[in-house]
Amino acid sequence: MTMTSDEPAKAEALTPNAQRRTAGALLIAGPAIFLLAEFIAAAAWTDPPYSYTHHFISNLGVHGPSTLFGQYMYSPLAWVMNTGFFLFGIAILAGVAALRGLRGRHRWAALVPATLLAAGGVLLGSFPGSGEAMNDGTGDFHALGALAGFIGANVLAIVLGSMHRRVGLSLKLGRTLVAVGVIGLVSMVAYFADIISGANVLVGLVERGAVHPFLIGLTCAGVSIWRGRSRPSATG
């Protein structure tokens, strides 16, 4: 069977579409991995029940029993949360790397915070934040991972939002991503202030303010990219 002259062009035209769908799927998968791991690990923590408003997210990755910052930690499915930490940032980095329309400095502007996020997730999953970790020194790696994750995720949201045309997002969604990133960075500062002051007022909720808006915003972006039509890169 011979191929007509038009068929190679048609096959080639499918490549950008497949790449766009791959990028969108990975940007959906990353947040989904995190949220699902968080839900499963929290549901297994029943004695005492895990609190989304009081407990740190990292507590879900500590099998324990252990205590840190006055919080008792005992997560029966700690490995689920740590696997989620490890994989979600890598999935997001892969999704950003697959985005079309980003060239040169614009591509690096997205890849740098995405890499920071992925590295943070690997550190969080590899070094659980237990009370014992604070004593043996590995807690420093966990803290570094949390900081890298907070900053990388929310800066990535701002960058993707500001380059919305290049990645195929609407102006409204672009502005939403920028707002999500700003909210996340402000929440991060409030979270650390809450811990340092010793107040620990709704510290679990404040921490999630630095994480969950980004996860939801990026999921929406991933869906939009996956469903969108291929378009030429913006210039300038």
C-alpha positions in Angstrom: 0.0 0.0 0.0 1.5 3.3 -1.1 1.3 6.6 0.9 -0.1 9.6 -1.0 1.8 12.9 -0.9 -0.7 14.3 1.5 -0.4 11.5 4.1 3.1 12.5 5.5 1.9 16.0 6.0 -1.2 14.7 7.9 0.9 12.4 10.1 3.2 15.3 10.8 0.3 17.5 11.8 -0.8 15.1 14.4 2.5 15.5 16.3 1.8 18.9 17.8 -1.7 17.8 18.8 -0.3 14.7 20.6 2.3 16.8 22.3 -0.3 19.3 23.5 -2.5 16.5 24.9 0.5 14.9 26.6 1.4 18.2 28.3 -2.2 18.7 29.4 -2.5 15.2 30.8 0.7 15.5 32.8 -0.3 18.9 34.2 -3.6 17.2 35.3 -1.8 14.1 36.7 0.6 16.0 38.9 -2.0 17.7 41.1 -4.2 14.6 41.0 -1.4 12.4 42.4 -0.8 14.8 45.2 -4.5 15.3 46.2 -5.3 11.6 45.9 -2.2 10.6 48.0 -3.2 13.2 50.6 -6.8 12.0 50.8 -5.8 8.3 51.1 -3.2 8.9 53.7 -5.5 11.2 55.7 -8.4 8.7 55.6 -6.1 6.0 57.0 -5.1 8.2 60.0 -7.9 7.6 62.5 -6.3 7.6 66.0 -6.7 10.5 66.5 -8.4 11.6 63.3 -6.3 13.7 60.9 -7.3 17.3 60.7 -6.9 19.3 57.5 -7.0 22.6 59.4 -4.6 21.7 62.3 -2.1 19.1 61.1 0.8 19.8 58.7 0.6 18.1 55.3 4.1 16.6 55.9 2.7 14.7 58.9 1.0 12.4 56.5 4.4 11.2 55.4 5.5 10.3 58.9 4.6 6.8 60.0 5.6 7.5 63.6 4.6 7.6 66.2 6.5 10.9 66.5 6.0 14.4 67.7 7.1 17.7 66.2 6.0 21.3 66.9 3.6 20.0 69.4 1.8 17.8 66.9 1.5 14.0 67.3 2.2 12.1 64.1 1.1 8.6 63.2 0.3 8.0 59.5 -0.3 4.3 58.8 0.0 4.9 55.0 2.9 7.3 55.1 4.4 5.6 52.1 1.4 6.7 50.0 2.0 10.3 50.8 5.7 10.1 50.3 5.2 8.5 47.0 2.8 11.3 46.1 5.3 13.9 47.1 8.0 12.1 45.0 5.9 11.8 41.8 3.7 14.9 41.6 6.5 17.4 41.0 8.1 15.1 38.4 4.8 14.8 36.5 4.4 18.6 36.5 8.0 19.1 35.3 7.4 16.7 32.5 4.2 18.5 31.6 5.9 21.9 31.5 8.8 20.4 29.4 6.2 19.1 26.9 4.4 22.5 26.5 4.5 23.9 23.0 4.9 27.6 22.3 7.8 28.2 24.8 11.1 29.0 23.3 14.4 30.4 24.6 14.1 32.5 27.8 10.4 31.8 28.0 11.0 28.1 28.2 13.6 28.5 30.9 11.4 30.8 32.8 8.9 28.0 33.2 11.4 25.1 33.5 13.4 26.6 36.4 10.5 26.9 38.9 9.1 23.5 37.6 12.5 21.9 38.3 12.6 23.6 41.7 9.1 22.1 42.5 10.2 18.6 41.3 13.3 18.7 43.4 11.3 19.9 46.4 8.8 17.0 46.0 11.7 14.5 45.8 13.2 15.9 49.0 9.9 15.8 50.8 9.2 12.2 49.8 12.8 11.0 50.6 13.1 12.8 54.0 9.9 12.6 56.1 9.6 15.5 58.5 9.4 13.6 61.8 10.7 14.8 65.2 13.6 12.3 64.9 14.5 13.9 61.6 15.0 17.2 63.3 17.5 15.6 65.7 19.5 13.6 63.1 19.8 16.4 60.6 17.7 15.0 57.8 14.9 17.4 58.8 16.9 20.1 57.1 16.4 18.4 53.8 12.7 18.1 54.4 12.5 21.8 55.3 14.5 22.7 52.1 12.1 20.5 50.1 9.1 22.3 51.5 10.5 25.7 50.7 11.5 24.7 47.2 8.1 23.2 46.6 6.2 26.3 47.9 8.3 28.7 45.9 8.6 26.6 42.7 4.9 25.8 42.5 3.6 29.4 43.0 6.3 31.1 40.9 5.4 28.5 38.1 1.7 29.5 38.4 2.6 33.2 38.0 5.0 32.5 35.0 2.4 30.3 33.2 -0.3 32.8 33.8 1.8 35.7 32.5 2.6 33.7 29.4 -0.9 32.4 28.9 -1.0 33.1 25.1 2.2 31.1 24.5 0.9 28.0 26.2 -2.7 28.3 24.8 -4.6 29.6 27.9 -7.3 32.2 27.9 -6.6 35.6 29.4 -9.1 34.8 32.3 -7.3 31.6 33.2 -3.9 33.3 32.9 -5.0 36.0 35.4 -6.4 33.3 37.6 -3.0 31.5 37.6 -1.2 34.7 38.5 -3.7 35.3 41.4 -3.2 31.7 42.6 0.5 32.2 42.6 0.3 35.4 44.6 -2.1 33.8 47.1 0.2 30.9 47.5 3.3 33.0 48.2 1.4 35.2 50.7 0.1 32.0 52.4 3.7 30.6 52.5 4.9 33.7 54.4 1.9 33.4 56.8 2.6 29.7 57.3 6.2 30.2 58.3 5.2 33.2 60.5 2.6 31.0 62.2 5.3 28.3 62.9 8.0 30.7 64.0 5.7 32.6 66.3 4.6 29.4 68.0 1.0 30.4 67.5 0.1 27.4 65.2 -3.3 29.0 64.6 -5.1 26.9 61.9 -1.6 26.1 60.6 -2.7 23.1 58.5 -5.3 25.4 56.7 -2.7 28.2 56.2 -0.2 25.7 54.8 -2.8 24.4 52.3 -3.4 28.0 51.2 0.2 27.8 49.8 -0.4 24.5 48.1 -4.1 23.7 47.1 -4.8 26.9 45.1 -1.9 26.0 42.9 -3.0 22.4 42.5 -6.5 23.4 41.5 -5.3 26.2 39.2 -2.8 24.0 37.4 -5.4 21.3 37.0 -7.7 23.8 35.2 -4.8 24.9 33.0 -4.0 21.2 32.2 -7.6 20.6 31.2 -7.7 23.7 29.0 -4.4 22.7 27.3 -5.6 19.1 26.8 -8.9 20.2 25.3 -7.5 23.2 23.3 -6.7 23.3 19.6 -3.1 23.6 18.4 -2.2 27.1 17.6 1.0 28.8 16.4 3.3 30.2 19.0 2.9 33.9 20.0 5.6 36.2 18.8 7.4 38.9 20.7 
